[in-house]
Amino acid sequence: MNFLPLIENKREGKTLAAAQIQEFIREFTAGKIPDYQMAAMLMAIYFRGLSTVETTALTLAMRDSGDGLKFPRDPRPIVDKHSTGGIGDKVSLPLAPLLACLGFRVPMISGRGLGITGGTLDKLDSIPGFQTLLPVKKIISQVQQVGCVICGQTDTMVPADKKIYALRDASGTVPSIPLIVSSILSKKLAENLDALILDVKFGNAAFMQTKADARKLAQAMVALGNQCGTNTRAILTDMNTPLGRAAGNWLEVKESVDCLENKGPADLLELVIDSAAHLLVQTGKSKSSAPARKLAADCLNSGAPRKKWDEMIVAQGANLDAFNKRLRLDSTSEAVLEIKSEKSGFVSKCDARKIGEVIRDLGGGRLAKDSAINYDVGVDGLAKPGEHVEKSGVLCRIHAARSAQAKSAVTRLKSAFEISAKRMAPAPLVVEIISR
Ligand code: URA
Protein backbone atom coordinates (compact mmCIF):
# COMPACT_ATOMS: atom_id res chain seq x y z
CA MET A 1 0.00 0.00 0.00
CA ASN A 2 1.06 3.60 -0.56
CA PHE A 3 0.99 4.88 3.02
CA LEU A 4 2.41 8.36 2.36
CA PRO A 5 -0.88 10.01 1.15
CA LEU A 6 -2.60 8.77 4.33
CA ILE A 7 0.07 10.36 6.53
CA GLU A 8 -0.25 13.59 4.53
CA ASN A 9 -4.06 13.56 4.83
CA LYS A 10 -3.90 13.14 8.58
CA ARG A 11 -1.20 15.79 8.81
CA GLU A 12 -3.65 18.18 7.09
CA GLY A 13 -6.42 17.20 9.52
CA LYS A 14 -8.46 15.15 7.03
CA THR A 15 -10.51 12.11 8.02
CA LEU A 16 -9.26 8.63 7.15
CA ALA A 17 -11.70 5.98 5.95
CA ALA A 18 -12.22 2.89 8.12
CA ALA A 19 -10.97 0.68 5.27
CA GLN A 20 -7.74 2.72 5.03
CA ILE A 21 -7.15 2.36 8.78
CA GLN A 22 -7.79 -1.39 8.65
CA GLU A 23 -5.36 -1.76 5.77
CA PHE A 24 -2.49 0.18 7.32
CA ILE A 25 -2.82 -1.68 10.63
CA ARG A 26 -2.78 -4.99 8.74
CA GLU A 27 0.26 -3.94 6.69
CA PHE A 28 2.13 -2.50 9.69
CA THR A 29 1.55 -5.66 11.74
CA ALA A 30 2.87 -7.73 8.81
CA GLY A 31 6.05 -5.61 8.74
CA LYS A 32 5.20 -3.97 5.39
CA ILE A 33 5.18 -0.37 6.69
CA PRO A 34 8.44 0.94 8.13
CA ASP A 35 8.54 2.25 11.71
CA TYR A 36 9.54 5.77 10.58
CA GLN A 37 6.35 6.12 8.53
CA MET A 38 4.18 4.75 11.30
CA ALA A 39 5.86 7.13 13.77
CA ALA A 40 4.99 10.02 11.43
CA MET A 41 1.35 8.86 11.32
CA LEU A 42 1.25 8.61 15.12
CA MET A 43 2.56 12.17 15.41
CA ALA A 44 -0.05 13.38 12.90
CA ILE A 45 -2.74 11.63 15.01
CA TYR A 46 -1.26 13.16 18.17
CA PHE A 47 -1.72 16.69 16.77
CA ARG A 48 -4.85 16.23 14.65
CA GLY A 49 -6.74 13.65 16.72
CA LEU A 50 -9.15 11.03 15.40
CA SER A 51 -12.93 11.18 15.05
CA THR A 52 -15.06 8.65 16.93
CA VAL A 53 -15.52 6.65 13.72
CA GLU A 54 -11.77 6.65 13.07
CA THR A 55 -10.98 5.65 16.69
CA THR A 56 -13.48 2.78 16.45
CA ALA A 57 -11.92 1.59 13.19
CA LEU A 58 -8.42 1.79 14.69
CA THR A 59 -9.45 -0.08 17.85
CA LEU A 60 -11.17 -2.88 15.98
CA ALA A 61 -8.33 -3.20 13.46
CA MET A 62 -5.86 -3.50 16.34
CA ARG A 63 -8.10 -6.01 18.16
CA ASP A 64 -8.24 -8.12 15.00
CA SER A 65 -4.47 -7.97 14.40
CA GLY A 66 -4.01 -11.25 16.32
CA ASP A 67 -5.88 -13.99 18.14
CA GLY A 68 -8.72 -13.13 20.49
CA LEU A 69 -9.75 -15.31 23.43
CA LYS A 70 -12.58 -17.62 22.41
CA PHE A 71 -14.44 -19.17 25.33
CA PRO A 72 -16.92 -22.05 25.22
CA ARG A 73 -20.59 -21.19 25.77
CA ASP A 74 -21.27 -20.98 29.47
CA PRO A 75 -23.88 -19.15 31.58
CA ARG A 76 -21.15 -17.30 33.51
CA PRO A 77 -20.57 -13.79 32.05
CA ILE A 78 -17.01 -12.88 31.07
CA VAL A 79 -15.83 -9.69 32.77
CA ASP A 80 -12.68 -7.71 33.48
CA LYS A 81 -11.42 -4.54 35.09
CA HIS A 82 -8.74 -2.19 33.82
CA SER A 83 -7.00 0.50 35.80
CA THR A 84 -4.93 3.29 34.32
CA GLY A 85 -2.54 2.69 37.22
CA GLY A 86 -1.22 4.32 40.35
CA ILE A 87 0.72 3.79 43.57
CA GLY A 88 -0.43 0.89 45.72
CA ASP A 89 -3.13 -0.04 43.20
CA LYS A 90 -3.53 -3.76 43.84
CA VAL A 91 -7.30 -3.98 43.26
CA SER A 92 -6.98 -6.64 40.51
CA LEU A 93 -5.43 -9.15 42.91
CA PRO A 94 -8.35 -9.55 45.33
CA LEU A 95 -10.95 -8.65 42.68
CA ALA A 96 -10.26 -11.53 40.27
CA PRO A 97 -10.98 -14.33 42.81
CA LEU A 98 -13.93 -12.37 44.24
CA LEU A 99 -15.48 -12.10 40.77
CA ALA A 100 -14.89 -15.81 40.13
CA CYS A 101 -16.77 -16.60 43.37
CA LEU A 102 -19.61 -14.29 42.28
CA GLY A 103 -20.15 -16.49 39.20
CA PHE A 104 -18.11 -14.65 36.59
CA ARG A 105 -15.34 -15.81 34.28
CA VAL A 106 -12.37 -13.46 34.54
CA PRO A 107 -9.59 -13.46 31.93
CA MET A 108 -7.59 -10.63 33.49
CA ILE A 109 -4.86 -9.83 30.97
CA SER A 110 -2.54 -7.43 32.76
CA GLY A 111 0.67 -5.51 32.23
CA ARG A 112 3.96 -4.61 33.87
CA GLY A 113 4.82 -1.32 35.50
CA LEU A 114 6.89 1.42 33.95
CA GLY A 115 8.13 4.43 35.89
CA ILE A 116 6.43 4.97 39.22
CA THR A 117 3.18 3.09 38.62
CA GLY A 118 3.30 -0.56 39.51
CA GLY A 119 2.16 -3.36 37.23
CA THR A 120 -0.04 -6.28 38.27
CA LEU A 121 2.32 -8.81 36.67
CA ASP A 122 5.29 -7.48 38.64
CA LYS A 123 3.36 -7.91 41.87
CA LEU A 124 2.47 -11.51 40.95
CA ASP A 125 6.07 -12.25 39.90
CA SER A 126 6.98 -11.84 43.58
CA ILE A 127 5.09 -15.08 44.36
CA PRO A 128 7.44 -18.12 44.31
CA GLY A 129 6.81 -20.19 41.17
CA PHE A 130 3.92 -18.08 39.84
CA GLN A 131 3.73 -18.07 36.02
CA THR A 132 2.49 -14.86 34.42
CA LEU A 133 3.08 -15.83 30.79
CA LEU A 134 0.63 -18.50 29.70
CA PRO A 135 -0.38 -19.89 26.31
CA VAL A 136 -3.91 -19.04 25.09
CA LYS A 137 -5.09 -22.64 25.59
CA LYS A 138 -4.06 -22.55 29.27
CA ILE A 139 -5.68 -19.12 29.79
CA ILE A 140 -8.98 -20.45 28.48
CA SER A 141 -8.87 -23.76 30.38
CA GLN A 142 -7.98 -22.00 33.66
CA VAL A 143 -10.81 -19.48 33.24
CA GLN A 144 -13.23 -22.34 32.55
CA GLN A 145 -12.03 -24.45 35.49
CA VAL A 146 -10.97 -21.97 38.18
CA GLY A 147 -13.03 -18.98 37.04
CA CYS A 148 -10.12 -16.53 36.91
CA VAL A 149 -6.63 -16.01 35.60
CA ILE A 150 -4.29 -13.02 35.89
CA CYS A 151 -1.57 -13.15 33.26
CA GLY A 152 0.24 -11.24 30.54
CA GLN A 153 -0.69 -10.70 26.93
CA THR A 154 0.47 -13.55 24.67
CA ASP A 155 2.64 -12.88 21.59
CA THR A 156 -0.33 -13.52 19.33
CA MET A 157 -2.81 -11.25 21.16
CA VAL A 158 -3.15 -7.74 19.69
CA PRO A 159 0.38 -7.66 18.17
CA ALA A 160 -0.43 -4.31 16.51
CA ASP A 161 -0.65 -2.66 19.94
CA LYS A 162 2.67 -4.11 21.05
CA LYS A 163 4.42 -2.65 17.97
CA ILE A 164 2.56 0.67 18.07
CA TYR A 165 3.04 1.14 21.83
CA ALA A 166 6.82 0.68 21.47
CA LEU A 167 6.85 3.34 18.73
CA ARG A 168 4.68 5.73 20.79
CA ASP A 169 7.04 5.31 23.69
CA ALA A 170 9.99 6.26 21.47
CA SER A 171 8.27 9.06 19.55
CA GLY A 172 6.60 11.11 22.29
CA THR A 173 3.09 10.11 21.23
CA VAL A 174 1.86 8.24 24.32
CA PRO A 175 -0.40 11.00 25.74
CA SER A 176 -2.99 11.07 22.94
CA ILE A 177 -6.55 10.19 23.95
CA PRO A 178 -7.50 8.30 20.72
CA LEU A 179 -4.22 6.36 20.86
CA ILE A 180 -4.68 5.50 24.56
CA VAL A 181 -8.31 4.50 23.99
CA SER A 182 -7.48 2.24 21.04
CA SER A 183 -4.51 0.72 22.87
CA ILE A 184 -6.41 -0.15 26.05
CA LEU A 185 -9.69 -1.17 24.42
CA SER A 186 -8.17 -3.25 21.60
CA LYS A 187 -6.64 -5.49 24.30
CA LYS A 188 -9.79 -5.65 26.42
CA LEU A 189 -12.05 -6.30 23.41
CA ALA A 190 -9.77 -9.19 22.39
CA GLU A 191 -10.85 -10.89 25.65
CA ASN A 192 -14.42 -11.11 24.26
CA LEU A 193 -15.95 -9.61 27.40
CA ASP A 194 -19.58 -9.19 28.36
CA ALA A 195 -18.75 -6.31 30.69
CA LEU A 196 -15.78 -4.12 31.56
CA ILE A 197 -15.21 -1.72 34.44
CA LEU A 198 -12.51 0.92 33.99
CA ASP A 199 -10.80 2.63 36.90
CA VAL A 200 -9.51 5.89 35.45
CA LYS A 201 -7.26 7.61 37.94
CA PHE A 202 -6.44 11.29 38.24
CA GLY A 203 -3.92 13.05 40.44
CA ASN A 204 -0.21 13.60 40.85
CA ALA A 205 0.70 9.89 40.55
CA ALA A 206 -1.71 9.10 37.72
CA PHE A 207 -1.33 9.02 33.96
CA MET A 208 -4.00 11.75 33.80
CA GLN A 209 -3.07 14.53 36.20
CA THR A 210 -6.40 16.36 36.23
CA LYS A 211 -9.94 15.19 36.83
CA ALA A 212 -11.02 16.89 33.59
CA ASP A 213 -8.50 14.91 31.51
CA ALA A 214 -9.39 11.66 33.29
CA ARG A 215 -13.07 12.34 32.58
CA LYS A 216 -12.32 12.95 28.89
CA LEU A 217 -10.41 9.66 28.65
CA ALA A 218 -13.09 7.75 30.59
CA GLN A 219 -15.92 9.14 28.47
CA ALA A 220 -14.10 8.21 25.27
CA MET A 221 -13.43 4.65 26.48
CA VAL A 222 -16.97 4.14 27.79
CA ALA A 223 -18.49 5.37 24.52
CA LEU A 224 -16.23 3.21 22.38
CA GLY A 225 -16.45 0.08 24.55
CA ASN A 226 -20.25 0.19 24.42
CA GLN A 227 -20.26 0.93 20.72
CA CYS A 228 -18.11 -2.16 20.17
CA GLY A 229 -20.61 -4.33 22.06
CA THR A 230 -19.01 -4.58 25.52
CA ASN A 231 -21.02 -3.12 28.40
CA THR A 232 -18.46 -0.60 29.67
CA ARG A 233 -18.48 1.70 32.69
CA ALA A 234 -15.79 3.82 34.29
CA ILE A 235 -15.12 5.19 37.72
CA LEU A 236 -12.91 8.24 38.26
CA THR A 237 -10.72 7.73 41.32
CA ASP A 238 -8.27 9.91 43.23
CA MET A 239 -4.58 9.04 42.88
CA ASN A 240 -2.97 11.84 44.89
CA THR A 241 -2.70 9.43 47.84
CA PRO A 242 -1.51 5.80 47.53
CA LEU A 243 -4.21 3.14 47.64
CA GLY A 244 -4.04 1.10 50.83
CA ARG A 245 -1.20 1.22 53.33
CA ALA A 246 1.41 -0.66 51.31
CA ALA A 247 3.19 -0.02 48.01
CA GLY A 248 5.88 -2.20 46.46
CA ASN A 249 5.38 -5.52 44.68
CA TRP A 250 5.49 -8.17 47.41
CA LEU A 251 4.11 -5.84 50.08
CA GLU A 252 1.06 -5.31 47.85
CA VAL A 253 0.52 -9.06 47.44
CA LYS A 254 0.53 -9.30 51.24
CA GLU A 255 -2.00 -6.50 51.55
CA SER A 256 -4.19 -8.13 48.87
CA VAL A 257 -4.30 -11.32 50.94
CA ASP A 258 -5.22 -9.19 53.98
CA CYS A 259 -8.08 -7.74 51.94
CA LEU A 260 -9.26 -11.25 51.02
CA GLU A 261 -9.15 -12.10 54.74
CA ASN A 262 -11.19 -8.99 55.54
CA LYS A 263 -8.26 -7.33 57.26
CA GLY A 264 -7.53 -5.06 54.34
CA PRO A 265 -7.47 -1.25 54.41
CA ALA A 266 -10.82 0.49 53.93
CA ASP A 267 -9.99 2.30 50.68
CA LEU A 268 -8.78 -0.87 48.97
CA LEU A 269 -11.88 -2.73 50.15
CA GLU A 270 -14.07 0.11 48.86
CA LEU A 271 -12.63 -0.09 45.35
CA VAL A 272 -12.74 -3.89 45.23
CA ILE A 273 -16.39 -3.97 46.33
CA ASP A 274 -17.30 -1.05 44.05
CA SER A 275 -15.73 -2.66 40.99
CA ALA A 276 -17.44 -6.00 41.67
CA ALA A 277 -20.79 -4.26 42.31
CA HIS A 278 -20.64 -2.36 39.01
CA LEU A 279 -20.00 -5.59 37.11
CA LEU A 280 -22.90 -7.30 38.92
CA VAL A 281 -25.22 -4.49 37.78
CA GLN A 282 -23.74 -4.26 34.28
CA THR A 283 -24.34 -7.97 33.66
CA GLY A 284 -27.86 -7.94 35.19
CA LYS A 285 -26.85 -10.18 38.10
CA SER A 286 -28.00 -7.40 40.46
CA LYS A 287 -30.71 -4.83 39.89
CA SER A 288 -28.97 -1.89 41.50
CA SER A 289 -25.89 -0.76 43.33
CA ALA A 290 -26.94 -1.33 46.97
CA PRO A 291 -27.82 -5.06 46.69
CA ALA A 292 -24.81 -5.56 44.41
CA ARG A 293 -22.47 -4.09 47.02
CA LYS A 294 -24.01 -6.29 49.72
CA LEU A 295 -23.66 -9.39 47.54
CA ALA A 296 -20.01 -8.59 46.85
CA ALA A 297 -19.23 -7.78 50.51
CA ASP A 298 -20.99 -10.94 51.78
CA CYS A 299 -19.08 -13.04 49.25
CA LEU A 300 -15.76 -11.54 50.36
CA ASN A 301 -16.67 -12.12 54.03
CA SER A 302 -17.53 -15.77 53.33
CA GLY A 303 -13.83 -16.56 52.84
CA ALA A 304 -14.49 -18.26 49.49
CA PRO A 305 -12.46 -15.68 47.48
CA ARG A 306 -9.47 -16.27 49.80
CA LYS A 307 -9.61 -19.99 48.92
CA LYS A 308 -10.13 -19.13 45.24
CA TRP A 309 -6.94 -17.02 45.40
CA ASP A 310 -4.96 -20.09 46.51
CA GLU A 311 -6.60 -22.15 43.76
CA MET A 312 -5.69 -19.51 41.16
CA ILE A 313 -2.05 -19.15 42.19
CA VAL A 314 -1.56 -22.93 42.40
CA ALA A 315 -3.11 -23.30 38.91
CA GLN A 316 -0.46 -20.83 37.72
CA GLY A 317 2.44 -22.76 39.24
CA ALA A 318 2.84 -21.13 42.67
CA ASN A 319 4.36 -23.14 45.48
CA LEU A 320 1.72 -22.71 48.19
CA ASP A 321 4.01 -23.72 51.07
CA ALA A 322 6.67 -21.25 50.00
CA PHE A 323 3.99 -18.58 49.50
CA ASN A 324 2.50 -19.12 52.96
CA LYS A 325 5.94 -19.12 54.55
CA ARG A 326 6.72 -15.83 52.81
CA LEU A 327 3.37 -14.36 53.93
CA ARG A 328 4.30 -14.99 57.57
CA LEU A 329 7.49 -12.92 57.28
CA ASP A 330 7.23 -9.37 58.54
CA SER A 331 9.61 -8.31 55.76
CA THR A 332 11.48 -10.00 52.93
CA SER A 333 13.95 -7.09 52.67
CA GLU A 334 17.23 -6.83 54.46
CA ALA A 335 16.62 -3.36 55.90
CA VAL A 336 13.42 -2.07 57.49
CA LEU A 337 13.25 1.45 58.86
CA GLU A 338 10.45 3.40 60.49
CA ILE A 339 9.76 6.97 59.38
CA LYS A 340 8.63 8.95 62.40
CA SER A 341 6.57 12.09 62.63
CA GLU A 342 8.32 15.18 64.00
CA LYS A 343 5.12 16.50 65.55
CA SER A 344 1.72 15.31 66.62
CA GLY A 345 -1.34 16.19 64.55
CA PHE A 346 -3.43 14.96 61.67
CA VAL A 347 -2.05 13.68 58.39
CA SER A 348 -3.17 16.14 55.72
CA LYS A 349 -1.04 14.80 52.88
CA CYS A 350 0.51 11.45 51.94
CA ASP A 351 1.95 12.23 48.52
CA ALA A 352 1.57 9.32 46.10
CA ARG A 353 4.03 10.65 43.53
CA LYS A 354 6.85 11.18 46.04
CA ILE A 355 6.26 7.73 47.55
CA GLY A 356 6.19 6.13 44.09
CA GLU A 357 9.46 7.83 43.16
CA VAL A 358 11.17 6.60 46.32
CA ILE A 359 10.02 3.01 45.68
CA ARG A 360 11.15 3.18 42.06
CA ASP A 361 14.58 4.45 43.17
CA LEU A 362 14.85 1.70 45.81
CA GLY A 363 14.62 -0.70 42.83
CA GLY A 364 10.90 -1.48 43.05
CA GLY A 365 10.05 0.12 39.69
CA ARG A 366 11.58 0.42 36.24
CA LEU A 367 13.29 3.39 34.63
CA ALA A 368 13.50 1.48 31.33
CA LYS A 369 11.23 -1.20 29.92
CA ASP A 370 13.65 -4.10 30.42
CA SER A 371 15.17 -3.12 33.78
CA ALA A 372 15.16 -5.78 36.48
CA ILE A 373 13.23 -4.93 39.62
CA ASN A 374 13.48 -5.77 43.29
CA TYR A 375 10.17 -7.32 44.37
CA ASP A 376 10.77 -6.95 48.09
CA VAL A 377 11.31 -3.22 48.49
CA GLY A 378 8.58 -0.70 49.21
CA VAL A 379 6.71 0.96 52.04
CA ASP A 380 4.01 -0.26 54.39
CA GLY A 381 2.11 0.98 57.40
CA LEU A 382 1.34 4.25 55.60
CA ALA A 383 -0.49 6.81 57.74
CA LYS A 384 -3.30 8.20 55.58
CA PRO A 385 -4.97 11.62 55.37
CA GLY A 386 -7.37 12.30 58.23
CA GLU A 387 -5.51 10.01 60.66
CA HIS A 388 -3.96 11.20 63.90
CA VAL A 389 -0.25 10.67 64.60
CA GLU A 390 1.66 11.33 67.80
CA LYS A 391 5.08 13.01 67.87
CA SER A 392 7.50 10.14 66.99
CA GLY A 393 4.55 8.08 65.79
CA VAL A 394 5.19 5.97 62.69
CA LEU A 395 4.26 7.52 59.31
CA CYS A 396 5.38 4.44 57.38
CA ARG A 397 8.11 1.80 57.19
CA ILE A 398 10.69 1.57 54.40
CA HIS A 399 11.74 -1.87 53.16
CA ALA A 400 15.06 -1.63 51.30
CA ALA A 401 17.76 -3.93 50.02
CA ARG A 402 20.42 -2.26 52.22
CA SER A 403 20.35 -0.14 55.29
CA ALA A 404 22.23 2.72 53.51
CA GLN A 405 19.47 2.84 50.88
CA ALA A 406 16.77 2.88 53.53
CA LYS A 407 18.52 5.72 55.35
CA SER A 408 18.99 7.74 52.17
CA ALA A 409 15.24 7.55 51.47
CA VAL A 410 14.21 8.94 54.88
CA THR A 411 14.26 12.67 54.04
CA ARG A 412 12.45 12.19 50.74
CA LEU A 413 9.80 10.00 52.34
CA LYS A 414 9.30 12.38 55.25
CA SER A 415 8.64 15.16 52.74
CA ALA A 416 5.74 13.11 51.33
CA PHE A 417 3.77 13.72 54.54
CA GLU A 418 2.18 16.89 55.85
CA ILE A 419 0.87 17.08 59.41
CA SER A 420 -1.72 19.71 60.41
CA ALA A 421 -3.12 20.74 63.75
CA LYS A 422 -6.68 20.54 62.43
CA ARG A 423 -8.19 17.38 60.96
CA MET A 424 -9.22 17.71 57.35
CA ALA A 425 -11.56 15.14 55.87
CA PRO A 426 -9.73 12.95 53.35
CA ALA A 427 -10.63 13.50 49.68
CA PRO A 428 -13.25 11.07 48.39
CA LEU A 429 -11.79 8.09 46.53
CA VAL A 430 -14.44 7.50 43.86
CA VAL A 431 -15.55 10.87 42.55
CA GLU A 432 -17.62 10.00 39.49
CA ILE A 433 -19.23 7.11 37.65
CA ILE A 434 -19.40 7.27 33.88
CA SER A 435 -21.80 4.92 32.18
CA ARG A 436 -23.39 4.95 28.76
N1 URA B 1 -1.99 1.57 28.87
C1 URA B 1 -2.08 0.99 27.66
O1 URA B 1 -2.23 -0.21 27.55
N2 URA B 1 -1.98 1.77 26.57
C2 URA B 1 -1.83 3.11 26.64
O2 URA B 1 -1.77 3.77 25.61
C3 URA B 1 -1.74 3.70 27.90
C4 URA B 1 -1.83 2.91 29.01
Residues whose N, C-alpha, C, O or C-beta is under 5 A from the ligand:
A	BS01	URA	V174 L179 I180 S183 I184
